[in-house]
Amino acid sequence: MNMKLLALFLLPLAVACSSGPIAKAALDDEVRRLCAIDGGVKVYETVTLPPDKFDRYGKPNFRIPSKEYLRPQDEYFYTLDILYFRKGNPEISREHIKLFRRSNGKLLGEAVYYGRGGGDISGPWHDSSFHCPSLTKQPYLETSIFIQE
């Protein structure tokens, strides 16, 4: 193989490999910084419900629709606002979820999550992601608001 051709192929690959993890690490640091400012779950009012309103994992087993899909029988609803700081690959976003009681419109709680998606070398695999606060360690908004009696 021609050495110039080999260099043209390997040089971009080497640059992508070396800058990918560094760029992702910098973006993950930015997600952590933003998360420290206002990320996480805030509960303004808890709602105590009977055990039959929860599944075996302690999560509410009733429908909580978005405001756009609210039906007359729904007691609660949520709104979701997504702000993209950077779109594309990679992207950084902020998700702001608010949960309301329908009868009086009271805000019961809200959650703010930041995330990075992508920034990997292109290929047939799914891009990596990073979220703050951790979706596995932080309690969900619903399980923080709705409590079993």
C-alpha positions as CSV (number, residue, x, y, z in Angstrom):
1,M,0.0,0.0,0.0
2,N,1.2,3.5,-0.8
3,M,2.6,5.2,2.3
4,K,0.9,8.5,1.5
5,L,-2.5,6.7,1.2
6,L,-1.8,4.8,4.5
7,A,-1.0,8.1,6.2
8,L,-4.1,9.8,4.8
9,F,-6.2,6.9,6.3
10,L,-4.4,6.6,9.6
11,L,-4.0,10.3,10.5
12,P,-7.7,11.1,10.7
13,L,-8.3,7.9,12.6
14,A,-5.6,8.7,15.1
15,V,-6.9,12.2,15.6
16,A,-10.5,10.9,16.1
17,C,-9.3,8.3,18.6
18,S,-7.2,10.8,20.5
19,S,-9.7,13.7,20.6
20,G,-12.8,11.6,21.1
21,P,-12.3,10.6,24.7
22,I,-10.8,14.0,25.6
23,A,-13.7,15.8,24.1
24,K,-16.2,13.5,25.8
25,A,-14.5,14.0,29.1
26,A,-14.6,17.8,28.8
27,L,-18.3,17.6,27.9
28,D,-19.0,15.3,30.8
29,D,-17.2,17.7,33.1
30,E,-19.5,20.5,31.7
31,V,-22.6,18.3,32.4
32,R,-21.4,17.8,36.0
33,R,-20.8,21.5,36.4
34,L,-24.3,22.4,35.1
35,C,-25.8,19.7,37.2
36,A,-24.2,21.1,40.4
37,I,-25.9,24.4,39.8
38,D,-29.5,23.2,39.6
39,G,-29.7,19.4,38.8
40,G,-31.8,16.9,40.8
41,V,-35.2,16.4,42.2
42,K,-37.1,19.0,44.2
43,V,-40.3,18.0,46.0
44,Y,-42.8,20.7,47.1
45,E,-45.6,18.4,48.3
46,T,-45.8,14.7,48.8
47,V,-49.0,12.7,48.1
48,T,-49.8,9.7,50.2
49,L,-51.7,7.0,48.3
50,P,-52.9,3.5,49.1
51,P,-50.6,0.5,48.4
52,D,-52.8,-0.6,45.4
53,K,-51.6,2.6,43.5
54,F,-48.0,1.2,43.4
55,D,-46.3,-1.7,41.6
56,R,-44.1,-4.2,43.4
57,Y,-41.1,-1.9,43.0
58,G,-42.8,1.0,44.7
59,K,-43.4,3.0,41.6
60,P,-46.9,4.6,40.9
61,N,-48.8,2.2,38.7
62,F,-51.2,4.8,37.3
63,R,-50.9,7.0,34.3
64,I,-49.3,10.4,34.6
65,P,-49.6,11.9,31.1
66,S,-48.0,15.0,29.7
67,K,-50.2,18.1,29.7
68,E,-50.8,17.6,25.9
69,Y,-52.4,14.2,26.5
70,L,-54.4,14.9,29.6
71,R,-57.7,13.1,29.8
72,P,-60.7,14.0,32.1
73,Q,-60.0,11.2,34.5
74,D,-56.3,12.0,35.0
75,E,-55.4,13.5,38.4
76,Y,-51.8,14.5,37.7
77,F,-49.8,15.6,34.7
78,Y,-46.3,16.7,33.8
79,T,-44.6,19.2,31.5
80,L,-41.2,18.6,29.9
81,D,-38.9,21.3,28.6
82,I,-35.7,20.4,26.8
83,L,-33.0,22.9,26.1
84,Y,-30.2,21.9,23.8
85,F,-26.9,23.6,24.6
86,R,-25.3,21.7,21.6
87,K,-27.2,19.7,19.0
88,G,-25.7,17.0,16.8
89,N,-23.0,14.7,17.7
90,P,-22.1,15.2,20.5
91,E,-25.0,17.0,22.1
92,I,-25.6,18.4,25.5
93,S,-29.1,19.0,26.8
94,R,-31.1,20.0,29.9
95,E,-34.4,18.4,30.7
96,H,-36.8,20.1,33.1
97,I,-39.8,18.0,34.2
98,K,-42.6,19.5,36.4
99,L,-45.3,17.4,37.9
100,F,-48.7,19.0,38.7
101,R,-51.9,18.1,40.5
102,R,-54.7,18.7,38.0
103,S,-57.5,19.8,40.4
104,N,-55.7,22.9,41.6
105,G,-52.8,23.2,39.2
106,K,-50.3,23.0,42.1
107,L,-46.7,22.2,41.3
108,L,-45.9,19.1,43.4
109,G,-42.2,18.8,42.3
110,E,-39.7,19.2,39.6
111,A,-36.5,17.5,38.3
112,V,-33.7,18.8,36.2
113,Y,-31.4,16.5,34.4
114,Y,-28.4,17.3,32.2
115,G,-27.0,14.9,29.6
116,R,-24.4,14.3,27.0
117,G,-25.0,12.0,24.0
118,G,-22.5,11.0,21.4
119,G,-19.0,12.2,20.8
120,D,-17.8,8.7,19.9
121,I,-16.1,7.4,16.8
122,S,-18.7,6.7,14.2
123,G,-19.6,3.1,13.7
124,P,-22.5,0.6,13.8
125,W,-22.8,0.8,17.6
126,H,-25.0,3.0,19.7
127,D,-23.3,6.2,20.9
128,S,-22.4,6.5,24.6
129,S,-24.1,8.9,26.9
130,F,-23.7,10.5,30.3
131,H,-26.4,11.9,32.6
132,C,-26.3,13.9,35.8
133,P,-27.7,13.3,38.3
134,S,-27.3,9.6,37.7
135,L,-30.6,8.1,36.6
136,T,-29.8,4.9,38.6
137,K,-28.7,6.6,41.9
138,Q,-31.1,9.6,42.1
139,P,-34.8,8.8,43.0
140,Y,-37.3,9.4,40.3
141,L,-39.6,12.4,40.6
142,E,-42.7,10.3,40.8
143,T,-41.3,8.0,43.6
144,S,-40.3,11.1,45.5
145,I,-43.7,12.7,45.4
146,F,-46.0,9.7,45.7
147,I,-45.6,7.8,48.9
148,Q,-47.4,4.6,50.1
149,E,-49.6,4.9,53.2
